[in-house]
Amino acid sequence: MIVVIVVLAASTYQGHGGAPLQSVAQIVGALSAHLGTRTAEVLVGSSILGGALVAALVVSLAGAWGMAEVFGWKHSLNGGLDRSNTKFYATYSLSHIVGADLVLASVDLIGLAVDVEVMNALLLPIVLGFLLVLEATALPPEYRIRGIYRLVATVLCVAGMAFGLYMVPSVIGL
């Protein structure tokens, strides 16, 4: 929904000769001429809140799921909470608690988000490299990718690794 709001605001704002949209306040301002200030605030605010809630659920669930995979814990969402999946749900809950603590502690969230994305870019070559090696060696032969699909997947992985490695000097200040 946030993409729709940004496109709508950009077309509204640019259609009247305005400058590029640089902040949430400018998006609200661009929409308020047509929707009214309160409606624009509620629409943009609910879009951002919805996106943030979905992201929080996905990230915390993926982290808890990954931890459960690594440690061999039961981690199905199909059944209810019982003794066999307590560790999974505890990890999932703890990730929400830590996230809420970060927000309430007034940590520089923009800086934290940028740092996490930089870390993701720096780790991407390692992860993609291991995935390529695992696919070629650990999977049974009948499940390995072949042909043009293998070529495309390998080229895309190598391109992703190259872009990640290309950014290392600028990230570490060289």
ROMI-216948 format. One record per residue (C-alpha): x, y, z; residue number from 1. Coordinates in nm, 3 decimals, padded with zeros to 5 digits. Example, Ala and Ser with C-alpha at 12.3 -4.5 7.8 and 13.67 -1.06 7.14 Angstrom:
2
<pt xx="01.230" yy="-00.450" zz="00.780" num="1"/>
<pt xx="01.367" yy="-00.106" zz="00.714" num="2"/>
***
This chain:
174
<pt xx="00.000" yy="00.000" zz="00.000" num="1"/>
<pt xx="00.285" yy="00.238" zz="00.074" num="2"/>
<pt xx="00.402" yy="00.211" zz="-00.287" num="3"/>
<pt xx="00.058" yy="00.319" zz="-00.405" num="4"/>
<pt xx="00.068" yy="00.618" zz="-00.168" num="5"/>
<pt xx="00.414" yy="00.720" zz="-00.288" num="6"/>
<pt xx="00.318" yy="00.691" zz="-00.656" num="7"/>
<pt xx="-00.008" yy="00.878" zz="-00.597" num="8"/>
<pt xx="00.166" yy="01.151" zz="-00.401" num="9"/>
<pt xx="00.447" yy="01.180" zz="-00.656" num="10"/>
<pt xx="00.206" yy="01.213" zz="-00.946" num="11"/>
<pt xx="-00.003" yy="01.465" zz="-00.754" num="12"/>
<pt xx="00.296" yy="01.666" zz="-00.641" num="13"/>
<pt xx="00.490" yy="01.653" zz="-00.968" num="14"/>
<pt xx="00.179" yy="01.728" zz="-01.169" num="15"/>
<pt xx="00.169" yy="02.070" zz="-01.005" num="16"/>
<pt xx="00.537" yy="02.153" zz="-01.065" num="17"/>
<pt xx="00.655" yy="02.067" zz="-00.715" num="18"/>
<pt xx="00.995" yy="01.950" zz="-00.602" num="19"/>
<pt xx="01.073" yy="01.581" zz="-00.548" num="20"/>
<pt xx="00.924" yy="01.421" zz="-00.238" num="21"/>
<pt xx="01.192" yy="01.388" zz="00.030" num="22"/>
<pt xx="00.997" yy="01.313" zz="00.349" num="23"/>
<pt xx="00.675" yy="01.173" zz="00.488" num="24"/>
<pt xx="00.558" yy="01.526" zz="00.562" num="25"/>
<pt xx="00.595" yy="01.617" zz="00.194" num="26"/>
<pt xx="00.395" yy="01.310" zz="00.091" num="27"/>
<pt xx="00.117" yy="01.410" zz="00.331" num="28"/>
<pt xx="00.134" yy="01.766" zz="00.200" num="29"/>
<pt xx="00.105" yy="01.649" zz="-00.160" num="30"/>
<pt xx="-00.199" yy="01.436" zz="-00.081" num="31"/>
<pt xx="-00.372" yy="01.687" zz="00.148" num="32"/>
<pt xx="-00.450" yy="01.922" zz="-00.139" num="33"/>
<pt xx="-00.682" yy="01.656" zz="-00.283" num="34"/>
<pt xx="-00.782" yy="01.448" zz="00.019" num="35"/>
<pt xx="-00.768" yy="01.691" zz="00.308" num="36"/>
<pt xx="-00.498" yy="01.704" zz="00.573" num="37"/>
<pt xx="-00.652" yy="01.459" zz="00.821" num="38"/>
<pt xx="-00.736" yy="01.201" zz="00.553" num="39"/>
<pt xx="-00.388" yy="01.225" zz="00.404" num="40"/>
<pt xx="-00.226" yy="01.186" zz="00.748" num="41"/>
<pt xx="-00.439" yy="00.881" zz="00.831" num="42"/>
<pt xx="-00.383" yy="00.722" zz="00.490" num="43"/>
<pt xx="-00.004" yy="00.767" zz="00.489" num="44"/>
<pt xx="00.028" yy="00.682" zz="00.858" num="45"/>
<pt xx="-00.175" yy="00.363" zz="00.827" num="46"/>
<pt xx="00.026" yy="00.261" zz="00.520" num="47"/>
<pt xx="00.354" yy="00.304" zz="00.703" num="48"/>
<pt xx="00.221" yy="00.130" zz="01.014" num="49"/>
<pt xx="00.091" yy="-00.163" zz="00.807" num="50"/>
<pt xx="00.422" yy="-00.202" zz="00.627" num="51"/>
<pt xx="00.613" yy="-00.184" zz="00.955" num="52"/>
<pt xx="00.392" yy="-00.446" zz="01.122" num="53"/>
<pt xx="00.425" yy="-00.688" zz="00.830" num="54"/>
<pt xx="00.802" yy="-00.636" zz="00.826" num="55"/>
<pt xx="00.828" yy="-00.690" zz="01.202" num="56"/>
<pt xx="00.631" yy="-01.015" zz="01.180" num="57"/>
<pt xx="00.825" yy="-01.147" zz="00.883" num="58"/>
<pt xx="01.169" yy="-01.061" zz="01.022" num="59"/>
<pt xx="01.104" yy="-01.195" zz="01.371" num="60"/>
<pt xx="00.941" yy="-01.512" zz="01.239" num="61"/>
<pt xx="01.224" yy="-01.573" zz="00.992" num="62"/>
<pt xx="01.481" yy="-01.527" zz="01.269" num="63"/>
<pt xx="01.301" yy="-01.761" zz="01.507" num="64"/>
<pt xx="01.248" yy="-02.015" zz="01.229" num="65"/>
<pt xx="01.617" yy="-02.004" zz="01.137" num="66"/>
<pt xx="01.724" yy="-02.049" zz="01.499" num="67"/>
<pt xx="01.486" yy="-02.345" zz="01.534" num="68"/>
<pt xx="01.629" yy="-02.502" zz="01.217" num="69"/>
<pt xx="01.987" yy="-02.461" zz="01.341" num="70"/>
<pt xx="01.917" yy="-02.601" zz="01.689" num="71"/>
<pt xx="01.675" yy="-02.874" zz="01.576" num="72"/>
<pt xx="01.371" yy="-02.740" zz="01.762" num="73"/>
<pt xx="01.016" yy="-02.817" zz="01.653" num="74"/>
<pt xx="00.886" yy="-02.505" zz="01.479" num="75"/>
<pt xx="00.551" yy="-02.560" zz="01.314" num="76"/>
<pt xx="00.294" yy="-02.283" zz="01.316" num="77"/>
<pt xx="00.015" yy="-02.529" zz="01.238" num="78"/>
<pt xx="-00.031" yy="-02.658" zz="01.591" num="79"/>
<pt xx="-00.081" yy="-02.475" zz="01.915" num="80"/>
<pt xx="00.179" yy="-02.391" zz="02.175" num="81"/>
<pt xx="00.299" yy="-02.700" zz="02.362" num="82"/>
<pt xx="00.617" yy="-02.825" zz="02.530" num="83"/>
<pt xx="00.774" yy="-02.938" zz="02.203" num="84"/>
<pt xx="00.773" yy="-02.594" zz="02.038" num="85"/>
<pt xx="00.822" yy="-02.371" zz="02.344" num="86"/>
<pt xx="01.176" yy="-02.272" zz="02.244" num="87"/>
<pt xx="01.060" yy="-02.161" zz="01.900" num="88"/>
<pt xx="00.779" yy="-01.946" zz="02.035" num="89"/>
<pt xx="01.005" yy="-01.808" zz="02.312" num="90"/>
<pt xx="01.260" yy="-01.701" zz="02.050" num="91"/>
<pt xx="00.984" yy="-01.550" zz="01.837" num="92"/>
<pt xx="00.846" yy="-01.357" zz="02.136" num="93"/>
<pt xx="01.191" yy="-01.247" zz="02.249" num="94"/>
<pt xx="01.264" yy="-01.097" zz="01.908" num="95"/>
<pt xx="00.952" yy="-00.879" zz="01.942" num="96"/>
<pt xx="01.051" yy="-00.776" zz="02.293" num="97"/>
<pt xx="01.405" yy="-00.683" zz="02.188" num="98"/>
<pt xx="01.269" yy="-00.490" zz="01.890" num="99"/>
<pt xx="01.025" yy="-00.299" zz="02.110" num="100"/>
<pt xx="01.304" yy="-00.224" zz="02.356" num="101"/>
<pt xx="01.518" yy="-00.081" zz="02.075" num="102"/>
<pt xx="01.235" yy="00.146" zz="01.965" num="103"/>
<pt xx="01.151" yy="00.258" zz="02.319" num="104"/>
<pt xx="01.519" yy="00.316" zz="02.406" num="105"/>
<pt xx="01.536" yy="00.581" zz="02.132" num="106"/>
<pt xx="01.820" yy="00.409" zz="01.950" num="107"/>
<pt xx="01.913" yy="00.570" zz="01.618" num="108"/>
<pt xx="01.685" yy="00.342" zz="01.414" num="109"/>
<pt xx="01.782" yy="00.491" zz="01.078" num="110"/>
<pt xx="02.149" yy="00.431" zz="01.149" num="111"/>
<pt xx="02.069" yy="00.082" zz="01.276" num="112"/>
<pt xx="01.870" yy="00.002" zz="00.960" num="113"/>
<pt xx="02.152" yy="00.128" zz="00.739" num="114"/>
<pt xx="02.410" yy="-00.071" zz="00.937" num="115"/>
<pt xx="02.200" yy="-00.388" zz="00.906" num="116"/>
<pt xx="02.165" yy="-00.340" zz="00.530" num="117"/>
<pt xx="02.540" yy="-00.283" zz="00.498" num="118"/>
<pt xx="02.601" yy="-00.602" zz="00.696" num="119"/>
<pt xx="02.358" yy="-00.787" zz="00.466" num="120"/>
<pt xx="02.544" yy="-00.661" zz="00.159" num="121"/>
<pt xx="02.879" yy="-00.764" zz="00.304" num="122"/>
<pt xx="02.757" yy="-01.111" zz="00.401" num="123"/>
<pt xx="02.572" yy="-01.172" zz="00.073" num="124"/>
<pt xx="02.877" yy="-01.304" zz="-00.117" num="125"/>
<pt xx="02.944" yy="-01.558" zz="00.158" num="126"/>
<pt xx="02.584" yy="-01.675" zz="00.177" num="127"/>
<pt xx="02.539" yy="-01.700" zz="-00.200" num="128"/>
<pt xx="02.872" yy="-01.879" zz="-00.237" num="129"/>
<pt xx="02.775" yy="-02.137" zz="00.022" num="130"/>
<pt xx="02.433" yy="-02.183" zz="-00.139" num="131"/>
<pt xx="02.592" yy="-02.250" zz="-00.477" num="132"/>
<pt xx="02.835" yy="-02.502" zz="-00.325" num="133"/>
<pt xx="02.560" yy="-02.670" zz="-00.122" num="134"/>
<pt xx="02.331" yy="-02.699" zz="-00.421" num="135"/>
<pt xx="02.606" yy="-02.860" zz="-00.627" num="136"/>
<pt xx="02.726" yy="-03.103" zz="-00.360" num="137"/>
<pt xx="02.469" yy="-03.166" zz="-00.087" num="138"/>
<pt xx="02.150" yy="-03.213" zz="-00.287" num="139"/>
<pt xx="02.075" yy="-03.552" zz="-00.438" num="140"/>
<pt xx="02.148" yy="-03.543" zz="-00.813" num="141"/>
<pt xx="01.779" yy="-03.557" zz="-00.909" num="142"/>
<pt xx="01.709" yy="-03.234" zz="-00.716" num="143"/>
<pt xx="02.002" yy="-03.028" zz="-00.846" num="144"/>
<pt xx="01.930" yy="-02.749" zz="-01.090" num="145"/>
<pt xx="02.042" yy="-02.806" zz="-01.449" num="146"/>
<pt xx="02.058" yy="-02.646" zz="-01.787" num="147"/>
<pt xx="01.970" yy="-02.284" zz="-01.851" num="148"/>
<pt xx="01.818" yy="-02.245" zz="-01.506" num="149"/>
<pt xx="02.151" yy="-02.340" zz="-01.347" num="150"/>
<pt xx="02.335" yy="-02.095" zz="-01.572" num="151"/>
<pt xx="02.093" yy="-01.809" zz="-01.492" num="152"/>
<pt xx="02.099" yy="-01.882" zz="-01.117" num="153"/>
<pt xx="02.480" yy="-01.898" zz="-01.112" num="154"/>
<pt xx="02.519" yy="-01.578" zz="-01.314" num="155"/>
<pt xx="02.275" yy="-01.393" zz="-01.088" num="156"/>
<pt xx="02.448" yy="-01.521" zz="-00.775" num="157"/>
<pt xx="02.791" yy="-01.422" zz="-00.907" num="158"/>
<pt xx="02.657" yy="-01.078" zz="-01.004" num="159"/>
<pt xx="02.511" yy="-01.035" zz="-00.653" num="160"/>
<pt xx="02.840" yy="-01.142" zz="-00.498" num="161"/>
<pt xx="03.032" yy="-00.901" zz="-00.724" num="162"/>
<pt xx="02.809" yy="-00.607" zz="-00.627" num="163"/>
<pt xx="02.848" yy="-00.694" zz="-00.259" num="164"/>
<pt xx="03.225" yy="-00.714" zz="-00.287" num="165"/>
<pt xx="03.235" yy="-00.394" zz="-00.495" num="166"/>
<pt xx="03.076" yy="-00.207" zz="-00.202" num="167"/>
<pt xx="03.322" yy="-00.330" zz="00.063" num="168"/>
<pt xx="03.585" yy="-00.054" zz="00.013" num="169"/>
<pt xx="03.331" yy="00.229" zz="00.029" num="170"/>
<pt xx="03.162" yy="00.079" zz="00.336" num="171"/>
<pt xx="03.484" yy="00.044" zz="00.533" num="172"/>
<pt xx="03.600" yy="00.390" zz="00.428" num="173"/>
<pt xx="03.870" yy="00.317" zz="00.169" num="174"/>
***
